[in-house]
Amino acid sequence: MLSTYTAKFTRIESGCMGQLVEWPEVITEGGDLDECREMLHDTLNEMILAYNQQCKEISVGNALFQQIAVEV
């Protein structure tokens, strides 16, 4: 089964931090955006493997997100 997740990337002092919106425990850092993307993908695969080994339920992606504009 193919699932999709939403990645949130934030620039930090040491480069970039990446986290999955639907599965916040999947988080990593990289020196730049490309490295962070790659590391986040690897981290997701490792988390899925760990959850499968522990017979834990895997957070399923495919959530619907919508940006809402507001004047501040």
C-alpha positions, -999 to 999 in steps of 0.1 A, spaced: 0 0 0 13 34 -9 8 62 16 18 98 13 29 122 41 32 159 43 67 172 51 72 204 69 107 220 65 120 248 87 152 267 83 173 265 115 207 278 124 225 246 115 206 241 82 171 226 79 148 206 101 122 183 85 91 167 102 61 149 90 28 167 98 8 135 101 35 117 121 54 143 142 77 117 157 94 114 123 118 144 125 153 150 114 179 177 105 202 183 76 228 208 65 206 220 37 171 213 23 182 185 -1 200 167 27 171 171 50 147 157 25 168 126 20 173 122 57 135 126 64 128 99 38 153 76 55 140 84 89 104 75 77 116 42 64 134 34 97 103 44 117 81 21 96 105 -8 101 107 -2 138 69 0 142 64 -32 121 89 -50 143 71 -39 175 36 -46 159 26 -10 165 0 7 143 16 29 116 3 65 113 -14 66 79 -9 96 57 -32 109 30 -46 137 51 -62 167 35 -46 201 44 -58 235 35 -41 269 41 -63 295 55 -55 332 49 -59 357 77 -49 393 79 -26 401 109 
